[in-house]
């Protein structure tokens, strides 16, 4: 913007004002739709008979970093030492779930680093679990997705079946939302703090889980040492966009103002057109 001379340092107030503007701009940009680097696959773990799941940092068990293995030996009630087929992807303090013989999942915390084929629990199983029972683990719970793009059910044999994505009216017009069976459809309500994923039918097995492609929020820049949660290709668009946001806060000369007002949308539009999936989309008419 030409506000500072070479070698000058912005004041702390300038840093604060620009940081607020930058974060506000990024929040607004999220309304334009997400590009490839912020579309992630998340796993939602199912509970038999449960038709809705809270998606957020304090919500139901769901994660971007989930792993699955099986018990390598029977485990009795209250057992804290588990033998599993593989400890790959399981770390100390991870959240871990074991499918018990009664069909429920016992959720616990990994105590210490796994070793060999042994994982130690903090609390101990609330019921018995047999060899080959599913074991799930993840490090960080899923933050509230802004949108669910698609969903599929993964069964115990690791086969995926696409799920229908319903509108709000389609889900809430369904007569019996608690009927149990194999899930065939989902509806996602983003809410404010935690989103809600509705599943129909309510699952009858904890051996199935739902995989969802989600738009993950862009992280805030709340420290001077933070790096933008963007690919490097977006840095020019961020710089020009911030100049556009701050242009009226400083005595920017008219010619520089005009250059910023022309350049900022051009850089952003160029990136919005580039950062898309190149594959073709196919549409089939519904003849039913």
N, C-alpha and C positions, 0 to 999 in steps of 0.2 A: 504493500500500500504506500510505500515511500514515507512512512511515519518516522522511522528511526534512521539516523545516519549510520554508516558502516562503523562497527565497533561499539555502538550504543547497546545498552542492556534494557529490556523491558522492565517496568516496575512490577512489584508483586501484585498490585491491583490489575495491571494489564494481563499478567498471567492468569489471574483468577477470572477476569471477565472473558478472556478468550477461551479458557477451558469450559466455562459454562456455555458459551456460544457453540463451541465445537461439539460438546455432548448433546446439546439440544438439536443441532443440525443432524447429527448421526441418528438420533431417535426419529427425527422426521423422515430421514432417508429410508428408514426401515419400512415405511408405508409404501415405498415404491416397489416392494417385493424383493425377495432375497435371491442372491446369486449363488453360484455353485459352492463357494467356500464356506457358506454358512448353512448348507443343507446337510443334515447329519442323520444317521440311522440310530434310533434308540430302541431299547428293549424294555417292554413293560411286562412284569411278572404277574401272572394271573392267580387269583384266589378263587377256589370253587365256590359258586353261588354269589359271587360279588360282581355287580353289573357296572360299577363306576369306580374310577381310579383318579386320585388327585395327583397331578403332575406339577411338581415344584420341589424346591430344596428341602421342604419338610413334609412332602407328600408320600404317596405310595412308592413301593419299590420299583424304580425305573432308572435307567442309566444309559449313557452313551458308550460306556466302557465295560459292558457286561461280558463275562465269560461263563462257560458251562463245562462241567465234567460230570463224572458219576462216582458213586461210592465203589471202592474196590473190595470192601468187606462189610459185613453187617455191622450196624452200630446200635447199641442198646440205649434205652432211655437214660438221660443224664450224661451220656458219653461226651467227653470234651476232646478226645483225640479221634480224628477221622482218617481213614485210609481212602485215598481217592486215586482215580486213574491218572490224573495229571494235575500238577500245581501251577502250570503255566498261566500267567496273568493274575495269580492270586498273591496278594501282598499283606503284610502286617497291617492291622486296623481296617482292612476291607470289610464291607458288609457281606455276609455269606448266608445263603439260604439252602436248606436241605429238605427235599420232599419226603415226608414221613409216610409210614405205611397206612395211616388213616386218610391220606390224600391232601393234608394240609402242608404248609411250608413252615419250618422252624427257621426264624431269622435270628442271626447272632453276629458277633464280631470276631474276626480272626485275631488270635492272641499270638503275637510274635511272628517271625517270618516262617512260612512253610518250609519243610525240608524233606527231600526225597519224594515220598508220596503221602506225607502226613501233614494234616492241617489241624491246628489246635483252636478250639472254640473258647470264648470267654465265659459263657454261661453253661453250656451243655444242652443236649437235645431234650426237647419237651416230650418226645415219643420215640419209638423205635423206627429205624430205617434199614431197609434191606440192601444187599449188594445190587449195584446198577441203578440205585435211586439217583435222581438228578440232583446235582449240586450247582448252585448259581453263586456268582460273586461279582462284586463291582466296587470301585473305589469312590466315585462321586455320584450323588443322586442327580437326576435330570433337572435342570432349571426349567421354568415354565416355557414351553414352546409357544411361539406366536401363532403357528399354524401347523396342522398335520396334513401333509401332501398326499400320502398314501399309506396303506397298512396291509399287513399280511400276517397270517397265523403260522407259526412254526411248530410242528408237532414233535413228538418224542423221537421220531426217526429223522429229524432235521429236514423234513419236507415243508415247503412253503406253499400256502394257499392264499391268493389275494382276497382281501376283505372289501366289502362295499363301504364307501364313505357316504354316510347319510347326512342330510340337512337336519336342522333342529326340529322342524315340523315332522320329518319322516320318523325320527327317533321317538319323539314324545307322543306321536299318534299311534305308536305300536301298543297294542292292548296289554300284553303281559311282558313287562320289562324284566321280571325276575325269573322267567322260565329258564331252566338250565339245559345246556346242550353244547354243541360245538359252535363257537362264535363265527358269525358270517358277516357282521357289519359293525361299524363304529361311528360315533359322532363325537366331535371334539368341540368343547366350549372353552375358549381361552381365559375367560374371567379376568381378574386383576392381579392377584398375587400367585395363585396356583390354578392351572387349567384343570378341567375335568374331562377325562376320556370315558365315554359311555360305550359299553360293549353289549352287543346283542347277538346271540343269546348269552346269558350269564354262563361262564365256563363251568364245566363239570370236572375239569382235570387241571391240576397244577403242573402237569408235564408239558402242557402247551404254553407258549408265550406269544406275545404280540410284538412284532417289529414295526415301527412307524418311521417314516421319513418326515423329519420336522425342520421347520425354520427356527434356528437357534438365535436368540438375541445377540447383538453385537455388544461386547463388553465395554463398560464405561472407561474413559480415560480420567482417572481420579488421582494420578500421581505424575509429577514431572518426568519421572523415569519410565512411565508406561509406553509401550509401543502400540500403535494403532492396531486394532483387531481387524486388519484389512491386508490383502496381498499388496506387495510393493507397487503393483501396477496402479493402485488407487491413490497413491500419495499425492500426485499432482492435483487430482480432483478434490482431495481433502484440503490441500493448501489454498486452492483457488476458492473453494466453497467457504472456508473460514474467512477469507478476505471479503467475500461477498456479504457474509453475515455481519462483519465488523465495519463495513465501509462507512456507515452513517455515524459511527461512534467517534470517528477521528476526522480531522480536517483534510480529507483526501482530495487532491486536485481533480478538477472535472475530467481531464483527459485520462487520468488513472482510473477514476470511477467508471468511466465508460468502458475501459479495457477490462476491468474486473467483471462488470455486468455482462459483457459479451463472452469472456473466457470461462467463467465459472460454470454456466450451464453446458457449454460446449465440452469441457473436460468430463463432466458427469455423464452426459448423454453418450459420449464415445465409449465410456466404460460400461454403461448399462447395455449397450448394443454388443459389446465384445464378450462380456462375462456371462454367456449363456451356453446351454448345452447344444452342440452342433447337430445332434441326431434329429431325424425327422419325427414328427408326431403324426399318428394315424387316427382317423375318426371313423367310426362305424355307426350308421344310423340304427336306432332302436326300432325294429319293425314289429315289436310286440304290442 
